[in-house]
């Protein structure tokens, strides 16, 4: 019979405890600093009819989250897309982003967006209006200054509609992988689904958009409101929790190790092993 008395059970205990805590309580980004990342985006809403900024297009949004552990002073910060001619300063509306806080940028007014998604006033929303709107293939650039260049760029994220519209977030938002940091890769992002780990929901206050300038579009009679109901989770970025089975497996393993560490239990387990072996001779 193999002996395992050479194992350092104190080390096993410490390793088990560390693994259990790591799996049960995943750590945020370890940098002790401001870490601003795009964590969700939708380039257009459901039910886009016509072209331009009307209908579903105005319900586009993207979300920024502070994944660091220090508050970001964004008083002088600015945003731009792939068109460098349309810089947008947002510091007067969103002057700071606290650790774990998510803020929203949208073409709708702040009041319209909060109403559509039933969001509390505590969630900061910035209306970009008709400047630097998201297209079918675009880039989101965030700068820590009104001067937009490589030295002030703190986050950039690009997306396209390849291989299909879901990759641009058409009516259903896309979410950053929970363990991803840095620039991010849209190919690895997750499409929202009702009840997913990101707490995604169908917009509770969807309405059929009005017809009017600047676009001309027609909503056929009898069109259900669900046609214009987007799916997402704006204003929150939820860290994943492990599957319960994973935690249970680790706990059971640790209990076995702890039990075997005790001499009386070790003798009893060795005896049982010998009896089990004899039965197969």
C-alpha positions in Angstrom: 0.0 0.0 0.0 1.3 3.4 -0.9 2.2 5.6 2.1 1.3 9.3 2.0 2.9 10.2 5.3 5.5 12.3 3.6 2.9 14.9 2.5 2.9 18.1 4.4 -0.7 18.3 5.5 -0.3 21.9 6.7 0.5 22.9 3.1 -2.4 20.8 1.8 -4.7 22.6 4.2 -3.4 26.0 3.2 -3.7 25.2 -0.5 -7.3 23.8 -0.1 -8.3 26.9 1.8 -6.8 29.2 -0.8 -8.4 27.3 -3.7 -11.8 27.3 -2.0 -11.7 31.1 -1.4 -10.4 31.8 -4.9 -13.1 29.8 -6.6 -15.9 31.0 -4.2 -14.8 34.6 -4.3 -13.1 35.5 -7.5 -10.8 38.5 -7.2 -11.2 41.7 -9.1 -8.4 43.2 -11.2 -5.4 43.3 -8.9 -4.1 46.6 -9.9 -4.3 49.2 -7.1 -5.3 51.9 -9.5 -8.1 53.3 -11.8 -9.0 50.7 -14.4 -11.7 51.8 -16.8 -13.0 49.3 -19.3 -15.9 49.0 -21.7 -18.0 46.2 -20.2 -21.1 46.2 -22.4 -22.3 47.6 -25.7 -25.3 47.6 -28.1 -24.9 49.4 -31.4 -28.6 49.6 -32.1 -32.0 48.6 -30.6 -34.4 46.0 -31.8 -36.9 46.9 -34.5 -34.7 49.2 -36.5 -36.9 50.6 -39.3 -35.4 53.0 -41.8 -31.9 54.5 -41.6 -30.0 57.0 -39.6 -30.6 57.8 -35.9 -34.3 57.1 -35.7 -36.2 54.0 -34.5 -33.9 51.4 -32.9 -30.6 53.2 -33.7 -31.1 55.8 -30.9 -31.2 53.1 -28.2 -27.6 52.3 -28.8 -25.4 52.4 -25.7 -22.1 51.4 -24.2 -21.1 50.9 -20.6 -17.9 51.8 -18.8 -16.9 50.2 -15.5 -14.2 51.0 -13.0 -12.5 47.6 -12.4 -9.8 49.2 -10.2 -9.9 50.1 -6.5 -9.6 53.8 -6.8 -12.2 56.4 -7.8 -11.5 57.8 -11.3 -11.7 61.6 -11.5 -13.2 62.0 -15.0 -13.7 65.8 -14.9 -11.5 66.3 -18.0 -12.2 63.0 -19.7 -13.5 62.6 -23.2 -14.9 60.1 -25.7 -14.6 59.5 -29.4 -15.4 56.8 -31.9 -13.5 56.0 -35.1 -14.2 59.5 -36.4 -11.6 61.7 -34.8 -13.5 64.9 -35.8 -16.2 64.4 -33.2 -14.6 64.5 -29.7 -17.1 64.5 -26.9 -16.2 65.7 -23.4 -18.4 64.1 -20.6 -16.7 65.3 -17.4 -19.4 67.9 -16.6 -22.0 65.1 -16.5 -19.9 62.2 -15.2 -17.2 63.8 -13.1 -16.1 60.6 -11.3 -16.5 56.8 -11.5 -16.2 54.9 -8.2 -14.7 51.4 -7.9 -17.1 48.8 -9.3 -19.4 51.6 -10.6 -20.8 51.3 -14.2 -21.9 54.4 -16.2 -23.8 54.6 -19.5 -23.3 56.5 -22.8 -26.3 56.6 -25.1 -27.8 58.6 -27.9 -31.1 58.8 -25.9 -31.5 61.5 -23.3 -30.6 60.3 -19.8 -34.3 60.4 -18.8 -35.4 58.4 -21.8 -32.7 55.7 -21.2 -33.5 55.4 -17.5 -37.2 55.0 -18.3 -36.7 52.5 -21.0 -34.5 50.3 -18.8 -36.2 51.3 -15.5 -32.9 52.4 -14.0 -32.5 54.4 -10.8 -31.2 58.0 -10.8 -28.1 56.7 -9.0 -26.8 55.2 -12.3 -24.9 57.9 -14.2 -26.0 58.3 -17.8 -24.4 60.6 -20.4 -26.2 61.5 -23.6 -23.8 61.7 -26.6 -26.6 63.1 -28.8 -25.8 62.9 -32.5 -22.0 63.0 -32.2 -19.8 59.9 -32.3 -22.7 57.5 -32.5 -22.0 53.8 -32.8 -22.2 52.3 -36.3 -22.3 48.7 -37.5 -18.5 48.6 -37.2 -17.0 51.1 -34.9 -14.5 51.9 -32.1 -15.0 53.3 -28.6 -12.1 55.4 -27.4 -11.9 56.8 -23.9 -9.3 59.5 -23.0 -8.4 61.0 -19.6 -8.1 64.4 -21.2 -9.8 66.7 -23.6 -6.7 66.2 -25.7 -7.2 63.0 -27.6 -4.0 61.2 -28.5 -2.0 58.0 -27.7 -0.7 59.4 -24.5 -4.2 60.1 -23.0 -5.9 57.0 -24.3 -7.0 54.8 -21.4 -9.4 52.4 -23.1 -10.2 51.4 -26.7 -12.6 48.7 -28.0 -13.6 47.8 -31.5 -16.3 45.7 -33.0 -17.7 44.8 -36.4 -20.8 43.0 -37.7 -18.8 40.0 -38.8 -19.8 37.2 -38.9 -23.4 38.4 -38.2 -25.4 41.3 -36.6 -25.1 39.8 -33.1 -21.4 40.7 -33.1 -22.3 44.4 -33.2 -24.9 44.1 -30.5 -28.1 44.5 -32.6 -30.9 44.7 -30.0 -29.1 42.3 -27.7 -26.0 43.6 -25.9 -22.6 42.0 -25.7 -20.7 41.6 -22.5 -17.0 41.6 -21.6 -15.7 38.3 -20.3 -15.6 38.4 -16.5 -11.8 37.7 -16.3 -10.7 39.9 -19.2 -8.7 43.0 -18.8 -6.9 45.3 -21.2 -8.3 46.1 -24.6 -10.6 43.2 -24.9 -11.6 41.1 -28.0 -15.2 41.3 -29.1 -15.0 37.7 -30.5 -14.7 36.5 -26.9 -17.5 38.6 -25.6 -20.9 37.1 -24.5 -24.3 37.8 -26.0 -26.9 38.7 -23.3 -29.5 36.2 -22.4 -32.4 36.5 -20.0 -31.3 35.3 -16.6 -27.6 35.0 -17.5 -24.7 35.6 -15.1 -24.8 39.3 -16.1 -28.4 39.6 -14.8 -29.7 40.5 -18.3 -33.3 41.4 -18.7 -35.7 42.5 -21.4 -36.2 46.2 -21.3 -39.3 46.6 -19.0 -40.6 49.9 -20.4 -40.2 49.3 -24.2 -42.5 51.5 -26.4 -43.1 51.8 -30.1 -40.9 54.7 -31.2 -42.7 57.8 -32.7 -42.5 58.6 -36.3 -40.8 61.9 -37.2 -37.7 63.8 -38.0 -34.8 63.3 -38.6 -35.9 60.0 -40.1 -38.9 58.7 -41.9 -40.0 55.2 -41.0 -43.3 53.4 -40.8 -44.4 51.0 -38.0 -46.9 48.6 -39.6 -50.3 48.3 -37.8 -50.4 45.6 -35.2 -46.7 45.5 -34.6 -46.1 44.2 -31.1 -44.1 46.2 -28.6 -41.8 43.2 -28.2 -40.5 44.1 -31.6 -38.8 47.1 -29.9 -37.8 45.4 -26.7 -34.0 45.2 -26.2 -32.1 42.7 -24.1 -29.2 43.8 -21.8 -28.0 44.7 -18.4 -26.9 48.3 -18.5 -25.6 50.0 -15.4 -24.2 47.0 -13.7 -21.2 44.7 -14.3 -21.6 41.5 -12.3 -18.6 39.2 -11.4 -19.4 35.6 -12.0 -19.7 33.2 -9.1 -18.6 29.6 -9.4 -21.0 26.7 -10.0 -22.0 25.2 -6.7 -20.8 21.8 -7.7 -17.2 23.1 -8.1 -17.2 24.6 -4.6 -18.7 21.4 -3.1 -16.1 19.2 -4.8 -13.3 21.3 -3.3 -14.8 21.3 0.2 -15.2 17.5 0.1 -11.6 17.1 -1.0 -10.4 19.3 1.8 -12.5 17.4 4.4 -11.0 14.1 3.3 -7.5 15.6 3.6 -8.3 17.0 7.1 -9.7 13.7 8.2 -6.7 11.7 7.0 -4.4 14.0 8.7 -5.5 12.8 12.2 -3.5 9.7 13.2 -6.5 7.7 14.4 -8.4 8.3 11.2 -5.2 7.5 9.2 -4.9 4.1 10.9 -8.6 3.4 10.4 -8.4 4.3 6.7 -5.2 2.2 6.2 -6.9 -0.8 7.9 -10.0 -0.4 5.7 -7.7 -0.3 2.7 -5.9 -3.5 3.7 -9.2 -5.3 4.2 -10.4 -4.0 0.9 -7.2 -5.3 -0.8 -7.5 -8.7 0.9 -11.0 -9.2 -0.4 -9.6 -9.1 -4.0 -6.8 -11.6 -3.4 
